[in-house]
Amino acid sequence: MRFLDSAKIYIKAGDGGAGGVSFRREKYIEFGGPDGGNGGAGGSVYFKAIPSINTLIDFRYKQHFKIKRGENGKGKNRHGAKSDDLIIPIPIGTIVWDENKENILYDFKTVGEEILIASGGMGGRGNASYKTSTNRAPRQFQPGILGDEIWVWLELQILADVGLLGMPNAGKSTLLSKLSNAKPKIADYPFTTLKPQLGVLNKNNQEVVVADIPGIIEGASLGVGLGTRFLSHLNRCNLLIHMLDVGDDKFIENYKNIMNELKIYSEVLYNKKQIIVFNKIDKLAKETLKIKIKEFHKKYKKLDTTIHNISLITMENVEQLIDDIFIAVKNNSAEGDSSNALKDEIANKEKSWSPI
């Protein structure tokens, strides 16, 4: 299944049916009078978060949702039938924006959440309802009220406790496969991860959801390489694990570039709690590794971040990393969620996304 994390759709609720104009005409019944029934109400449209889908791919093939109008009123005081409501299933983690992507209409965070997005119109009155003591044969009726119509943007931001951040081929997918039962694509070339992958890390009856975000490159904050889409999936994470390939001669420059992209995209995202991981230490001699680590600390003297040196080949120091992940997630959850502040900050930066 393809992954789609942004879609624009049109929704039209059902119009109300018109009231009927009719008179009772039966043999031996004089002055039968008006008997036109009321029109039926139009159906409404709802969004509902369900756990069985995790992508917006269905909206690639259907972008318009229109509900039938209610039936018109009929003779013999028969009211028109109401048209059925429509419930549109969406993934948990979906944010509903207005057409201009300026205001958030709703943010779905839990299973079963449901909102009314477009109300159906009321049915019109039939001529029977206009009968009075002075108006015994009314011919007026009321047309149905129009149902709401609206364009909305749907943006999916995956729900994860931890987001894996780093350059392509830094080892994020390998780490995810080691920490969980996830089976991400792993290969010796850049951009093997083309969509976010989720895995669950279990320890001592505790669970942490980890998201592998496709590699961030320079210019990602401006949309290079679909960067804004990838960065947006880090919004909800309480903790970022910044993976660096310490065997790369430019690993310090890579760290600088990614942090710069985070800062340009969002100050809130830039200031999120991080654990830095120097990966692939098995590729270096101990003395070379010490020199590289010393060089990094010299460059970033005031960096208040935990740093782990690991090898995913030998699994050296991985267990200590896992322990620190659980501690950091627990502490950050107690401090509160910063995703609302981040959404407010970037609301004006992301108004031009389109489905892929």
Steps between C-alpha positions, in 0.01 A plus 500: 500500500633847412537762768323831453514761773316799348180531299248769408137390471161652424199418717136581421231411752153413373248775425160484663208380289230746396161499670215350300195682360197270488127496577290212620270390219273208587148419396235604751751712697431863433761768573774245558754770566879511461700185575852573370765354735832650606823429318765270648824631650828462315767268636797633695868409465723390788868415540589208729844381606546125469805283574490278193640758255828690521515696177287747302553306177124446451459874446734484202228319306196677641511869587128588476237386748140600421189391690161459331234753584202408715185389322227752423177499697206314344122498511296333773723677756795278415831653605806448284766256620820634654812416301762287675793654686855425387785410734843540340767286671841661550821391674579593859735797494316685224471878524209664318581847363278754327532557126777760532687297761484787745282351776489152652143371513582186697789280603428127531717342770300204631302209358130563444510879499225633273408850386230652285670669206198595284137523612215390276227749413154493659203389294249761384145530629217360294177692432312305768702681768386840365128432552330747734147596587515778243716325240319172438668411169863622511721437203823626647780262594859531614798378296759298686793668674835450328749273672848619595782471249865534587851434375738367766860390521582176676853473638621179660760531773600163638456445873831393648687555825840503333607626159821379331674793337806506278657510158426223248685178589577608857360169626150605606322209333752252636451638852121471463533138389723426801273673752169358376336243274469752217637392163616822329689482173875501563760534225843648440382807308329828595125550532405139556229636733242681289220520756481509880523160667368416846626248753422424864780464755403280796678471835377417851135509389547849359460607138654781299394568141798586278470664157768477232480823300650505147842663486515878533719686251610859468207721398241266655345790695421665167352184350808350331455126476147531641674616817206685652293182478768300678565769763128530574494140626734599782243748636338260745814323618605566859858396430732513198785254449755671278696231314848587370730277298822559690691329221409784265769770491223760480300374797542828692393698195203264456391568858528874442298486177215299649477719807492802272210348304310438825557857613382649171191277501403556863661627820280261700620201300859625525474513880345155545688262728762301307724202551800505266620163377844451343436190291738261320780525755607151389635654179763706685806427707463600865751782474333641188162482671634687804639775278168540316295509821741753652469713187120496528507598869743780424266633233192475724629567852169620643284228346271368774417169333566136582739337253526126436769319304353183351550231243197328353725226364646396835209650703756679717336750742154450343346377826605819680344702218171313545499576873557869438221510240245373752621744767495798262154417361358467851652831612391687187144367521476635854612843382215522249440493127648781288324397177231769532759775528684359202184480289423866571853596406510324163137559399601787272796313351313207350215624285609363167525123548335283240433126479776288348 
